[in-house]
Amino acid sequence: MISKYFNPYTDFGFKKLFGEEASKDLLVDFLNQLLPPQHQIVQLNFKKPENLPETTDERRSVFDIYCESVTSERFIVEMQKAKIHFYF
């Protein structure tokens, strides 16, 4: 039996949930819950700077998301699922 669910803590699940064109609406809704009213996102575009290393132990997800707010402000949101020393 094939599972209907995916784990968002895996590289595949994280990308499926946040890193595809089809999931843009979900990502906008998620980010807008975190941002103050003047920074609400009306449009976003993905930039995928990721270069996959040779081993799966070194793989991580990093997305730079170019956003435009309701006030036409442009900013970048970086989302990542990676352990970085001194970054919480």
Summary of the structure (lengths in Angstrom):
residues: 88
radius of gyration: 14.6
end to end distance: 38.0
largest distance: 48.3
contacts: 180
relative contact order: 0.18
helix: 32%
strand: 27%
